[in-house]
Amino acid sequence: MPEPQQSASRTPYTVPEEPKASLASNILAIVGFIILIVVVIWGLVHLASISRGWFSSFFGGSDTVIEVSAPESATSGIPFSVSWKYDEPTSGTYALLYRCESGLAFQTPAPSGNIMNGIPCGAAFTVSGEEKRVSVTPFLSGNSALDIPISIIFMPGLPAATSTAQAGATGTRAQGSATVKISPVSAPAPTPSPTTPTTPTPAPLTPPSPTPAPTPAPTSRPSTPADLSVYIISASTDASGQGVVTFDIANVGGTRSGTYYFTAQLPTVSGYTYSSPAQTSLTPGSHVVNTLRFSQGRSGVVSISIATPDANGSNNYASQSVNAPYPYGTYNYLPTGQAGNYSYQAQYSSVSYPYTYPQYPYQTYPYNYQYQTYPSNYNQYPYTSQYPYSQQYPYSAYYPYAY
């Protein structure tokens, strides 16, 4: 039997009403929304300026590339110009850069213009950016040409009052390059000189020259032994007893004579023999003239003798007579080295003087000298025959000389 249904009792739910916003709240919400939009827009603008360099590097933007112009080729030692174009976003400096190569160097004029400054390779060299042009001079010591890229770099400055965000926005560095072919100095080609055509000159006709007669070869003289000969050229004695003898010694053989000696017998009062020192060797055909001078010469014979072992001895002796003007010396001399008493007889033992000396007439002189007649027999030489003369130094002690 079905149970009777009972209806469940439900409690009624009352929905609360939302409070209505006031006018002030609406105004504040609108202002805050506007401020938020402004901040977002400002951040996007600065973000775009900061990321401009990044995006330009990714997409190849032309704002960071410097357009560099340089000649395609240059010669060592000849300057050329490098120019560029670039709109700087901010102030900065320019620098020149090239890679290092063996035997290559660049120079640029100093600001004064009087000297040249060397540009180091592999390092940024600051140049003036006012005219955006620089003059460089290459120097290449090698023999082959080189392709050298020359780069111009822009380096922006950083003012002290610039914020970090601005520094990031304006710190973009730009760069550009151009390749130049540097050639060494080539030696100038020699200029060919113009050739003048020459007219051939006919050769002159030379008359035939007579054939000279052959000169007979000299016959060789057979080699013979040395042979010295002597002959007297002159011999004389003057009135004072001074004698001179001149003689010639010659080598009439075929070889050298070697050292030789000679002796001379001279006609002096006591006789004198002269012996020569060693004489120089004589070559074949040569001769020498000798002269001897001596004192106390008298009449006699002069003889010359050569002492040499040559092949022919018959011509090694020569002699000649000498006549003196008068006999030199009339005294009898003792032999050489002897001394003794020698009676000297004076030829005149007394002299008569016939002159009588008169008295002098001077009576005022305190003494009256009476001069008697000089004795007629005055023994002038006391050494008479009754007074023997003792010879202490004999006359024979005086020797003649020869030279």
Secondary structure, DSSP 8 states (H G I E B T S, - for coil): ----------------------HHHHHHHHHHHHHHHHHHHHHHHHHHHHTHHHHHHHHT-GGGB-EEE--SEEETT--EEEEEE---SS-EEEEEEE---TTEEEEEE-TTSSSEEEE-TTS-EEE--SSSEEEEEEEE-SSS-EEEEEEEEEEE---TT--HHHHHHH---EEEEEEEEEE--------------------------------------------EEEEEEEEEE-TTS-EEEEEEEEE-SSS---SBEEEEEE-BSS-EEEE---B----TT-EEEEEEEESSB-SEEEEEEEE---S--TTSEEEEEE--SS-S--S----TT---B-----S---B------------SSSS--------SSB------TTS--B-SS-GGG----B-
